[in-house]
């Protein structure tokens, strides 16, 4: 499992507890210093866990990470405009950015069974840095969140349909009760900027 945007390790802990820690090899990525410290306290040092204090993106380099408070789950590589909610992204830090393809080559990762993305509007950038793994059919499932952050990055559900379509992957919506609703084709009414979870599945 790759947990990209691991924050404080909430998803990491749930998945390893549900499936058994020994059954889940975990690569977690979290660039925010405070969130990474909490992530390390929660799952660091456990067998099969590799923690990386980097962001993943379309290309290697450096970027600015913006957030409203330490260890925030809203941290993004885009300075979001949430003034209407009384939230200001007044804090920031410089972070390292790697690509998923380069990381997999360096670490000898040949397959990702589950790629979880929660990077506050920059999911497409992560996927654009994973074209090698996606094109080779080496990513089984991709889960990602879509919502208000995509207003700030000007990203649409249509973009995900197009990208995953290039790799023969089908999209489904994850319902609040945990069921999957298949989405055989793009529809404009899917463009609702309320938090929604999707999964891309390789048939």
N, C-alpha and C positions, 0 to 999 in steps of 0.2 A: 504494500500500500504506500502511495505517495500522498502525504497530507500537505498541500501547498496553501499557505496561509493558515498555519496551525494555531496561531494565537497562543493561548495558554495551555493547549493540549486537551481541550474538552473532547474533541472528536477522537483523537488518538486513544484516550483512556476508554471511551465507550466502545470503540471497535475492538480493542484488545481484550476488554472484559467480556464482550459478547462472544467473540470467536476463540478466545484463549490466547494468551500472550505468546505462547510458543508457536502458535499457528500463523501469526501475523508478523512478517518482516516489515518494519516501518521506516520510511524515510520522511522526516518532517522538515518543513521549511518555514521559518519565521524571521523576518528581518528586524522587527522592532525589539530594541534592547530589553525593555521591561517585560514584554510578553515572552520573549525568549527565555529570560531568567525563570519565569514561572513555569514555562514548558519544561525546562531542564529539571526543575524541582519535581515536577509531576511524573515524567517518564524517562528522564535522563538516567543513564547507567543501566537500564534494563536490557536484557538480552534481546538482540534482534532490532534494536532501535538506533537509528543514526539521526542526529539533530544537526541542522544546518542553519546558521544565522545569515541567510541570504534571501533575496527575493528572486523569483524566476520570471523571466520575461522573454521578449522576442530576440534579444541580443545581449551579449555580455557588456558590462560597464558599471556605471554608478548612477544612482538616482536619488531623488529626495522623497522621503516618506513623510506624509502629513497625518496628524492625528489630533484629537481633541483632549485626550487625557492619557496618562501612562497605561500601557497594556490594552489600549482601546481596541475593541473589535471592529471599529470603523476606519482604522488606519488604511490609507490608500496612497498610491503613487500619484494620484491627482488630488489637488487641494479642493475638496468638495465644498459646495455652497449649500449649507444647511442653516442659514440665518433664519429661515422661516420656522425652524424648530428650536431656535435659541442655541444652536451648537456652532462653535467656532473652531476651526482647525488651526490653532495658534502655535502648536508644537510641531517640530519636524526634526529629522535626522538624516544624515547621508548614509545610504545603504549600498551594499554590493548586489549586483544583478548577474545571475548566470542563466543559461538556457537549460531546459530539461534534457535536450539531446546531448549537450556537452557533459552534463552531470552523469548521465547514464553511461556514456563512453568512459569517463574517468573512473567510475565506480564499478564498471563491469556489469551493470544492470541490463539484462536481456529482455525482461518482460515486466510490465506493470499490470497487475490484476485489477487494481482500483486506483484511479487518479481522482482525488478529491480536490476541488478548487474553490477557494473562498478568499478572493484577493480584491474585493471591493471595486469591481469595475474593470479589472485588468485581466480577466480570464482569457480573452482572445489573445493577448500578448503572450501569455504562458503557452497557449496552444500553438502559436506561430513559432515558438522556440522548441516545439516538440514534433515538427513535421517528419523527422526521421523515424521516430518511434511509431507515430501514427501511421505513416505511409507503409511501414513494414508490418503493420498489423500486430504490434507488440504492446498495445494498450487495450485491455479488455473492456473496462467500464470507466466512464468519466462522469462524475457528479459535479454540478456547479449550481451556484445560487444566482438568481437574476432579480434585480430590484431597483430601488431608487438610485443606487450608486451608478447605474448605467445611464441615467440622465446626464450625470456629470461627464462621463466618458463618451457620450454619444454612441452607445452601443445598442444594438437591437437583437431581439430573438432571431430575426431573419439572418443575421450574421452567423449565428451558431448553426442554423440549418445549412447554410451554404458551406461552412467550413467542415462540419462533420459529414455532409453529403459527399465531399471530395474523397473521404476515406471509407465510404460505404457503411457509416454508422447511423443508426436510427435514434431519434429522440423520443423521450417520454417524460411526462410531468409526474413528479412524486407528490401524491396527495397528502394532506395533513394526517390522514390515517395510515399512511405508509404504502398505499397501493400505487401501482403505476398506470397512468393513462397514456396509451400510445398516441403519438402525434405523427401520423403517416405523411403529412405534408404541412408546409408553412401556411398559417392564416394570420391576417392582420390583427384579429382580435386577441392574439397571443401577446401583443405588445402592451402589457400592463405592468407598470413599474412598481408593483407591490412584490414583496419578497416571495419568490417562488423557487422551488428546487426542481432541477431537471437532471436527467441521466441520459447519456449517450451510450448506446449499446452496440457492440459489434455482433451481428447475427451469427 
